[in-house]
Amino acid sequence: MRRLAKIAGFGLFIAAITQEMSKPEAERTWNGKVLGLVPYDFRPPTWKRLEEAYWNPEDPRLFTDRPFGIGWAINFYRARQLLQDSFEALMGPVAPPAYKRWEARTSGGSSSASSPSKKASSE
């Protein structure tokens, strides 16, 4: 199975290079889709394209075009949202983190929240 995946990947790579080399030199963009399906991009990656591929809150797709190479990247922001939504659907709403619950409990300002050592020192 692994060998088949490597052969398929190499075949897609050759197809993408052939597709670009068949164009006149002025029309080569070095990005597009092999057979109109599998995306490729052989331009040097930029930080903006990396961010758009791997962490893009504005893109609803889970699988985005890779910033360099052939195939798809995972939009980890979307993956996080899907996992969180699935968890909440199964388990109910998520409780606030422990430090926020502690802050809410201790910042009430009431005298009952003060510690015994403070009471002893004030007497």
Chimera marker file (.cmm) of the C-alpha trace (Angstrom):
<marker_set name="trace">
<marker id="1" x="0.000" y="0.000" z="0.000" r="1" g="1" b="0" radius="0.5"/>
<marker id="2" x="2.823" y="2.371" z="0.874" r="1" g="1" b="0" radius="0.5"/>
<marker id="3" x="4.572" y="1.563" z="-2.342" r="1" g="1" b="0" radius="0.5"/>
<marker id="4" x="1.415" y="2.286" z="-4.321" r="1" g="1" b="0" radius="0.5"/>
<marker id="5" x="1.063" y="5.673" z="-2.585" r="1" g="1" b="0" radius="0.5"/>
<marker id="6" x="4.674" y="6.560" z="-3.432" r="1" g="1" b="0" radius="0.5"/>
<marker id="7" x="4.189" y="5.582" z="-7.068" r="1" g="1" b="0" radius="0.5"/>
<marker id="8" x="0.962" y="7.605" z="-7.276" r="1" g="1" b="0" radius="0.5"/>
<marker id="9" x="2.651" y="10.638" z="-5.688" r="1" g="1" b="0" radius="0.5"/>
<marker id="10" x="5.591" y="10.416" z="-8.054" r="1" g="1" b="0" radius="0.5"/>
<marker id="11" x="3.205" y="10.056" z="-11.004" r="1" g="1" b="0" radius="0.5"/>
<marker id="12" x="1.323" y="13.191" z="-9.935" r="1" g="1" b="0" radius="0.5"/>
<marker id="13" x="4.615" y="15.052" z="-9.578" r="1" g="1" b="0" radius="0.5"/>
<marker id="14" x="5.668" y="14.071" z="-13.115" r="1" g="1" b="0" radius="0.5"/>
<marker id="15" x="2.214" y="15.006" z="-14.446" r="1" g="1" b="0" radius="0.5"/>
<marker id="16" x="2.400" y="18.450" z="-12.811" r="1" g="1" b="0" radius="0.5"/>
<marker id="17" x="5.881" y="19.137" z="-14.174" r="1" g="1" b="0" radius="0.5"/>
<marker id="18" x="4.823" y="17.945" z="-17.635" r="1" g="1" b="0" radius="0.5"/>
<marker id="19" x="1.739" y="20.140" z="-17.496" r="1" g="1" b="0" radius="0.5"/>
<marker id="20" x="3.840" y="23.229" z="-16.711" r="1" g="1" b="0" radius="0.5"/>
<marker id="21" x="6.578" y="22.423" z="-19.204" r="1" g="1" b="0" radius="0.5"/>
<marker id="22" x="4.031" y="22.009" z="-22.020" r="1" g="1" b="0" radius="0.5"/>
<marker id="23" x="2.997" y="25.667" z="-21.605" r="1" g="1" b="0" radius="0.5"/>
<marker id="24" x="4.943" y="28.488" z="-23.267" r="1" g="1" b="0" radius="0.5"/>
<marker id="25" x="7.566" y="29.885" z="-20.885" r="1" g="1" b="0" radius="0.5"/>
<marker id="26" x="5.689" y="33.165" z="-20.375" r="1" g="1" b="0" radius="0.5"/>
<marker id="27" x="2.524" y="31.319" z="-19.294" r="1" g="1" b="0" radius="0.5"/>
<marker id="28" x="4.091" y="29.033" z="-16.678" r="1" g="1" b="0" radius="0.5"/>
<marker id="29" x="2.716" y="29.781" z="-13.217" r="1" g="1" b="0" radius="0.5"/>
<marker id="30" x="4.037" y="26.656" z="-11.447" r="1" g="1" b="0" radius="0.5"/>
<marker id="31" x="0.751" y="26.203" z="-9.647" r="1" g="1" b="0" radius="0.5"/>
<marker id="32" x="-2.529" y="24.637" z="-10.680" r="1" g="1" b="0" radius="0.5"/>
<marker id="33" x="-4.276" y="21.279" z="-10.627" r="1" g="1" b="0" radius="0.5"/>
<marker id="34" x="-3.268" y="17.953" z="-12.143" r="1" g="1" b="0" radius="0.5"/>
<marker id="35" x="-6.177" y="16.557" z="-14.159" r="1" g="1" b="0" radius="0.5"/>
<marker id="36" x="-8.301" y="19.349" z="-12.696" r="1" g="1" b="0" radius="0.5"/>
<marker id="37" x="-8.358" y="17.560" z="-9.338" r="1" g="1" b="0" radius="0.5"/>
<marker id="38" x="-5.073" y="17.413" z="-7.389" r="1" g="1" b="0" radius="0.5"/>
<marker id="39" x="-3.562" y="20.845" z="-6.551" r="1" g="1" b="0" radius="0.5"/>
<marker id="40" x="0.131" y="21.566" z="-6.944" r="1" g="1" b="0" radius="0.5"/>
<marker id="41" x="2.293" y="24.600" z="-6.227" r="1" g="1" b="0" radius="0.5"/>
<marker id="42" x="6.013" y="24.739" z="-6.955" r="1" g="1" b="0" radius="0.5"/>
<marker id="43" x="6.507" y="28.422" z="-6.110" r="1" g="1" b="0" radius="0.5"/>
<marker id="44" x="8.617" y="29.180" z="-3.024" r="1" g="1" b="0" radius="0.5"/>
<marker id="45" x="6.276" y="29.243" z="-0.009" r="1" g="1" b="0" radius="0.5"/>
<marker id="46" x="5.541" y="32.489" z="1.806" r="1" g="1" b="0" radius="0.5"/>
<marker id="47" x="4.401" y="32.978" z="5.400" r="1" g="1" b="0" radius="0.5"/>
<marker id="48" x="1.040" y="34.217" z="4.157" r="1" g="1" b="0" radius="0.5"/>
<marker id="49" x="0.444" y="31.082" z="2.051" r="1" g="1" b="0" radius="0.5"/>
<marker id="50" x="1.584" y="28.845" z="4.923" r="1" g="1" b="0" radius="0.5"/>
<marker id="51" x="-0.867" y="30.531" z="7.272" r="1" g="1" b="0" radius="0.5"/>
<marker id="52" x="-3.688" y="30.368" z="4.709" r="1" g="1" b="0" radius="0.5"/>
<marker id="53" x="-3.079" y="26.648" z="4.247" r="1" g="1" b="0" radius="0.5"/>
<marker id="54" x="-2.546" y="25.519" z="7.844" r="1" g="1" b="0" radius="0.5"/>
<marker id="55" x="-4.433" y="28.033" z="10.068" r="1" g="1" b="0" radius="0.5"/>
<marker id="56" x="-7.199" y="29.926" z="8.294" r="1" g="1" b="0" radius="0.5"/>
<marker id="57" x="-10.321" y="30.807" z="10.330" r="1" g="1" b="0" radius="0.5"/>
<marker id="58" x="-11.958" y="32.339" z="7.245" r="1" g="1" b="0" radius="0.5"/>
<marker id="59" x="-11.787" y="29.147" z="5.140" r="1" g="1" b="0" radius="0.5"/>
<marker id="60" x="-14.516" y="26.562" z="5.844" r="1" g="1" b="0" radius="0.5"/>
<marker id="61" x="-12.558" y="23.752" z="4.146" r="1" g="1" b="0" radius="0.5"/>
<marker id="62" x="-10.719" y="21.146" z="6.215" r="1" g="1" b="0" radius="0.5"/>
<marker id="63" x="-8.362" y="20.258" z="3.357" r="1" g="1" b="0" radius="0.5"/>
<marker id="64" x="-6.732" y="23.230" z="1.626" r="1" g="1" b="0" radius="0.5"/>
<marker id="65" x="-4.177" y="23.447" z="-1.173" r="1" g="1" b="0" radius="0.5"/>
<marker id="66" x="-0.624" y="22.886" z="0.006" r="1" g="1" b="0" radius="0.5"/>
<marker id="67" x="1.627" y="25.950" z="0.000" r="1" g="1" b="0" radius="0.5"/>
<marker id="68" x="4.401" y="23.906" z="-1.651" r="1" g="1" b="0" radius="0.5"/>
<marker id="69" x="4.256" y="20.550" z="-3.405" r="1" g="1" b="0" radius="0.5"/>
<marker id="70" x="1.407" y="18.351" z="-4.531" r="1" g="1" b="0" radius="0.5"/>
<marker id="71" x="-1.787" y="17.542" z="-2.662" r="1" g="1" b="0" radius="0.5"/>
<marker id="72" x="-3.662" y="19.023" z="0.248" r="1" g="1" b="0" radius="0.5"/>
<marker id="73" x="-2.839" y="20.528" z="3.635" r="1" g="1" b="0" radius="0.5"/>
<marker id="74" x="-4.949" y="20.371" z="6.798" r="1" g="1" b="0" radius="0.5"/>
<marker id="75" x="-6.512" y="23.603" z="8.015" r="1" g="1" b="0" radius="0.5"/>
<marker id="76" x="-5.860" y="23.017" z="11.721" r="1" g="1" b="0" radius="0.5"/>
<marker id="77" x="-8.177" y="25.854" z="12.761" r="1" g="1" b="0" radius="0.5"/>
<marker id="78" x="-11.073" y="24.116" z="11.012" r="1" g="1" b="0" radius="0.5"/>
<marker id="79" x="-10.006" y="20.725" z="12.432" r="1" g="1" b="0" radius="0.5"/>
<marker id="80" x="-10.003" y="22.234" z="15.923" r="1" g="1" b="0" radius="0.5"/>
<marker id="81" x="-13.486" y="23.667" z="15.381" r="1" g="1" b="0" radius="0.5"/>
<marker id="82" x="-14.835" y="20.346" z="14.096" r="1" g="1" b="0" radius="0.5"/>
<marker id="83" x="-13.346" y="18.436" z="17.039" r="1" g="1" b="0" radius="0.5"/>
<marker id="84" x="-14.663" y="20.958" z="19.545" r="1" g="1" b="0" radius="0.5"/>
<marker id="85" x="-18.155" y="20.920" z="17.983" r="1" g="1" b="0" radius="0.5"/>
<marker id="86" x="-18.181" y="17.108" z="17.963" r="1" g="1" b="0" radius="0.5"/>
<marker id="87" x="-17.040" y="16.958" z="21.589" r="1" g="1" b="0" radius="0.5"/>
<marker id="88" x="-19.708" y="19.433" z="22.682" r="1" g="1" b="0" radius="0.5"/>
<marker id="89" x="-22.380" y="17.513" z="20.753" r="1" g="1" b="0" radius="0.5"/>
<marker id="90" x="-21.409" y="14.315" z="22.571" r="1" g="1" b="0" radius="0.5"/>
<marker id="91" x="-20.517" y="15.626" z="26.026" r="1" g="1" b="0" radius="0.5"/>
<marker id="92" x="-22.388" y="18.917" z="26.349" r="1" g="1" b="0" radius="0.5"/>
<marker id="93" x="-20.934" y="22.395" z="26.747" r="1" g="1" b="0" radius="0.5"/>
<marker id="94" x="-17.363" y="22.654" z="27.953" r="1" g="1" b="0" radius="0.5"/>
<marker id="95" x="-16.874" y="24.071" z="31.450" r="1" g="1" b="0" radius="0.5"/>
<marker id="96" x="-14.634" y="27.118" z="31.775" r="1" g="1" b="0" radius="0.5"/>
<marker id="97" x="-11.002" y="26.381" z="32.655" r="1" g="1" b="0" radius="0.5"/>
<marker id="98" x="-10.194" y="25.773" z="36.325" r="1" g="1" b="0" radius="0.5"/>
<marker id="99" x="-8.285" y="29.047" z="36.745" r="1" g="1" b="0" radius="0.5"/>
<marker id="100" x="-11.362" y="31.050" z="35.625" r="1" g="1" b="0" radius="0.5"/>
<marker id="101" x="-13.602" y="29.154" z="38.042" r="1" g="1" b="0" radius="0.5"/>
<marker id="102" x="-11.062" y="29.825" z="40.817" r="1" g="1" b="0" radius="0.5"/>
<marker id="103" x="-10.922" y="33.533" z="39.962" r="1" g="1" b="0" radius="0.5"/>
<marker id="104" x="-14.710" y="33.756" z="40.032" r="1" g="1" b="0" radius="0.5"/>
<marker id="105" x="-14.833" y="31.984" z="43.387" r="1" g="1" b="0" radius="0.5"/>
<marker id="106" x="-12.079" y="34.038" z="45.063" r="1" g="1" b="0" radius="0.5"/>
<marker id="107" x="-12.780" y="37.502" z="43.630" r="1" g="1" b="0" radius="0.5"/>
<marker id="108" x="-16.229" y="37.761" z="45.234" r="1" g="1" b="0" radius="0.5"/>
<marker id="109" x="-14.911" y="40.291" z="47.776" r="1" g="1" b="0" radius="0.5"/>
<marker id="110" x="-16.927" y="38.765" z="50.645" r="1" g="1" b="0" radius="0.5"/>
<marker id="111" x="-15.364" y="38.256" z="54.070" r="1" g="1" b="0" radius="0.5"/>
<marker id="112" x="-16.109" y="34.532" z="53.936" r="1" g="1" b="0" radius="0.5"/>
<marker id="113" x="-13.652" y="34.212" z="51.048" r="1" g="1" b="0" radius="0.5"/>
<marker id="114" x="-10.742" y="35.482" z="53.139" r="1" g="1" b="0" radius="0.5"/>
<marker id="115" x="-8.362" y="32.914" z="54.525" r="1" g="1" b="0" radius="0.5"/>
<marker id="116" x="-8.189" y="31.959" z="58.256" r="1" g="1" b="0" radius="0.5"/>
<marker id="117" x="-4.631" y="33.303" z="58.509" r="1" g="1" b="0" radius="0.5"/>
<marker id="118" x="-5.829" y="36.785" z="57.494" r="1" g="1" b="0" radius="0.5"/>
<marker id="119" x="-8.584" y="36.628" z="60.108" r="1" g="1" b="0" radius="0.5"/>
<marker id="120" x="-6.102" y="35.640" z="62.830" r="1" g="1" b="0" radius="0.5"/>
<marker id="121" x="-3.685" y="38.448" z="61.963" r="1" g="1" b="0" radius="0.5"/>
<marker id="122" x="-6.431" y="41.077" z="61.992" r="1" g="1" b="0" radius="0.5"/>
<marker id="123" x="-7.642" y="40.171" z="65.516" r="1" g="1" b="0" radius="0.5"/>
<link id1="1" id2="2" r="1" g="1" b="0" radius="0.2"/>
<link id1="2" id2="3" r="1" g="1" b="0" radius="0.2"/>
<link id1="3" id2="4" r="1" g="1" b="0" radius="0.2"/>
<link id1="4" id2="5" r="1" g="1" b="0" radius="0.2"/>
<link id1="5" id2="6" r="1" g="1" b="0" radius="0.2"/>
<link id1="6" id2="7" r="1" g="1" b="0" radius="0.2"/>
<link id1="7" id2="8" r="1" g="1" b="0" radius="0.2"/>
<link id1="8" id2="9" r="1" g="1" b="0" radius="0.2"/>
<link id1="9" id2="10" r="1" g="1" b="0" radius="0.2"/>
<link id1="10" id2="11" r="1" g="1" b="0" radius="0.2"/>
<link id1="11" id2="12" r="1" g="1" b="0" radius="0.2"/>
<link id1="12" id2="13" r="1" g="1" b="0" radius="0.2"/>
<link id1="13" id2="14" r="1" g="1" b="0" radius="0.2"/>
<link id1="14" id2="15" r="1" g="1" b="0" radius="0.2"/>
<link id1="15" id2="16" r="1" g="1" b="0" radius="0.2"/>
<link id1="16" id2="17" r="1" g="1" b="0" radius="0.2"/>
<link id1="17" id2="18" r="1" g="1" b="0" radius="0.2"/>
<link id1="18" id2="19" r="1" g="1" b="0" radius="0.2"/>
<link id1="19" id2="20" r="1" g="1" b="0" radius="0.2"/>
<link id1="20" id2="21" r="1" g="1" b="0" radius="0.2"/>
<link id1="21" id2="22" r="1" g="1" b="0" radius="0.2"/>
<link id1="22" id2="23" r="1" g="1" b="0" radius="0.2"/>
<link id1="23" id2="24" r="1" g="1" b="0" radius="0.2"/>
<link id1="24" id2="25" r="1" g="1" b="0" radius="0.2"/>
<link id1="25" id2="26" r="1" g="1" b="0" radius="0.2"/>
<link id1="26" id2="27" r="1" g="1" b="0" radius="0.2"/>
<link id1="27" id2="28" r="1" g="1" b="0" radius="0.2"/>
<link id1="28" id2="29" r="1" g="1" b="0" radius="0.2"/>
<link id1="29" id2="30" r="1" g="1" b="0" radius="0.2"/>
<link id1="30" id2="31" r="1" g="1" b="0" radius="0.2"/>
<link id1="31" id2="32" r="1" g="1" b="0" radius="0.2"/>
<link id1="32" id2="33" r="1" g="1" b="0" radius="0.2"/>
<link id1="33" id2="34" r="1" g="1" b="0" radius="0.2"/>
<link id1="34" id2="35" r="1" g="1" b="0" radius="0.2"/>
<link id1="35" id2="36" r="1" g="1" b="0" radius="0.2"/>
<link id1="36" id2="37" r="1" g="1" b="0" radius="0.2"/>
<link id1="37" id2="38" r="1" g="1" b="0" radius="0.2"/>
<link id1="38" id2="39" r="1" g="1" b="0" radius="0.2"/>
<link id1="39" id2="40" r="1" g="1" b="0" radius="0.2"/>
<link id1="40" id2="41" r="1" g="1" b="0" radius="0.2"/>
<link id1="41" id2="42" r="1" g="1" b="0" radius="0.2"/>
<link id1="42" id2="43" r="1" g="1" b="0" radius="0.2"/>
<link id1="43" id2="44" r="1" g="1" b="0" radius="0.2"/>
<link id1="44" id2="45" r="1" g="1" b="0" radius="0.2"/>
<link id1="45" id2="46" r="1" g="1" b="0" radius="0.2"/>
<link id1="46" id2="47" r="1" g="1" b="0" radius="0.2"/>
<link id1="47" id2="48" r="1" g="1" b="0" radius="0.2"/>
<link id1="48" id2="49" r="1" g="1" b="0" radius="0.2"/>
<link id1="49" id2="50" r="1" g="1" b="0" radius="0.2"/>
<link id1="50" id2="51" r="1" g="1" b="0" radius="0.2"/>
<link id1="51" id2="52" r="1" g="1" b="0" radius="0.2"/>
<link id1="52" id2="53" r="1" g="1" b="0" radius="0.2"/>
<link id1="53" id2="54" r="1" g="1" b="0" radius="0.2"/>
<link id1="54" id2="55" r="1" g="1" b="0" radius="0.2"/>
<link id1="55" id2="56" r="1" g="1" b="0" radius="0.2"/>
<link id1="56" id2="57" r="1" g="1" b="0" radius="0.2"/>
<link id1="57" id2="58" r="1" g="1" b="0" radius="0.2"/>
<link id1="58" id2="59" r="1" g="1" b="0" radius="0.2"/>
<link id1="59" id2="60" r="1" g="1" b="0" radius="0.2"/>
<link id1="60" id2="61" r="1" g="1" b="0" radius="0.2"/>
<link id1="61" id2="62" r="1" g="1" b="0" radius="0.2"/>
<link id1="62" id2="63" r="1" g="1" b="0" radius="0.2"/>
<link id1="63" id2="64" r="1" g="1" b="0" radius="0.2"/>
<link id1="64" id2="65" r="1" g="1" b="0" radius="0.2"/>
<link id1="65" id2="66" r="1" g="1" b="0" radius="0.2"/>
<link id1="66" id2="67" r="1" g="1" b="0" radius="0.2"/>
<link id1="67" id2="68" r="1" g="1" b="0" radius="0.2"/>
<link id1="68" id2="69" r="1" g="1" b="0" radius="0.2"/>
<link id1="69" id2="70" r="1" g="1" b="0" radius="0.2"/>
<link id1="70" id2="71" r="1" g="1" b="0" radius="0.2"/>
<link id1="71" id2="72" r="1" g="1" b="0" radius="0.2"/>
<link id1="72" id2="73" r="1" g="1" b="0" radius="0.2"/>
<link id1="73" id2="74" r="1" g="1" b="0" radius="0.2"/>
<link id1="74" id2="75" r="1" g="1" b="0" radius="0.2"/>
<link id1="75" id2="76" r="1" g="1" b="0" radius="0.2"/>
<link id1="76" id2="77" r="1" g="1" b="0" radius="0.2"/>
<link id1="77" id2="78" r="1" g="1" b="0" radius="0.2"/>
<link id1="78" id2="79" r="1" g="1" b="0" radius="0.2"/>
<link id1="79" id2="80" r="1" g="1" b="0" radius="0.2"/>
<link id1="80" id2="81" r="1" g="1" b="0" radius="0.2"/>
<link id1="81" id2="82" r="1" g="1" b="0" radius="0.2"/>
<link id1="82" id2="83" r="1" g="1" b="0" radius="0.2"/>
<link id1="83" id2="84" r="1" g="1" b="0" radius="0.2"/>
<link id1="84" id2="85" r="1" g="1" b="0" radius="0.2"/>
<link id1="85" id2="86" r="1" g="1" b="0" radius="0.2"/>
<link id1="86" id2="87" r="1" g="1" b="0" radius="0.2"/>
<link id1="87" id2="88" r="1" g="1" b="0" radius="0.2"/>
<link id1="88" id2="89" r="1" g="1" b="0" radius="0.2"/>
<link id1="89" id2="90" r="1" g="1" b="0" radius="0.2"/>
<link id1="90" id2="91" r="1" g="1" b="0" radius="0.2"/>
<link id1="91" id2="92" r="1" g="1" b="0" radius="0.2"/>
<link id1="92" id2="93" r="1" g="1" b="0" radius="0.2"/>
<link id1="93" id2="94" r="1" g="1" b="0" radius="0.2"/>
<link id1="94" id2="95" r="1" g="1" b="0" radius="0.2"/>
<link id1="95" id2="96" r="1" g="1" b="0" radius="0.2"/>
<link id1="96" id2="97" r="1" g="1" b="0" radius="0.2"/>
<link id1="97" id2="98" r="1" g="1" b="0" radius="0.2"/>
<link id1="98" id2="99" r="1" g="1" b="0" radius="0.2"/>
<link id1="99" id2="100" r="1" g="1" b="0" radius="0.2"/>
<link id1="100" id2="101" r="1" g="1" b="0" radius="0.2"/>
<link id1="101" id2="102" r="1" g="1" b="0" radius="0.2"/>
<link id1="102" id2="103" r="1" g="1" b="0" radius="0.2"/>
<link id1="103" id2="104" r="1" g="1" b="0" radius="0.2"/>
<link id1="104" id2="105" r="1" g="1" b="0" radius="0.2"/>
<link id1="105" id2="106" r="1" g="1" b="0" radius="0.2"/>
<link id1="106" id2="107" r="1" g="1" b="0" radius="0.2"/>
<link id1="107" id2="108" r="1" g="1" b="0" radius="0.2"/>
<link id1="108" id2="109" r="1" g="1" b="0" radius="0.2"/>
<link id1="109" id2="110" r="1" g="1" b="0" radius="0.2"/>
<link id1="110" id2="111" r="1" g="1" b="0" radius="0.2"/>
<link id1="111" id2="112" r="1" g="1" b="0" radius="0.2"/>
<link id1="112" id2="113" r="1" g="1" b="0" radius="0.2"/>
<link id1="113" id2="114" r="1" g="1" b="0" radius="0.2"/>
<link id1="114" id2="115" r="1" g="1" b="0" radius="0.2"/>
<link id1="115" id2="116" r="1" g="1" b="0" radius="0.2"/>
<link id1="116" id2="117" r="1" g="1" b="0" radius="0.2"/>
<link id1="117" id2="118" r="1" g="1" b="0" radius="0.2"/>
<link id1="118" id2="119" r="1" g="1" b="0" radius="0.2"/>
<link id1="119" id2="120" r="1" g="1" b="0" radius="0.2"/>
<link id1="120" id2="121" r="1" g="1" b="0" radius="0.2"/>
<link id1="121" id2="122" r="1" g="1" b="0" radius="0.2"/>
<link id1="122" id2="123" r="1" g="1" b="0" radius="0.2"/>
</marker_set>
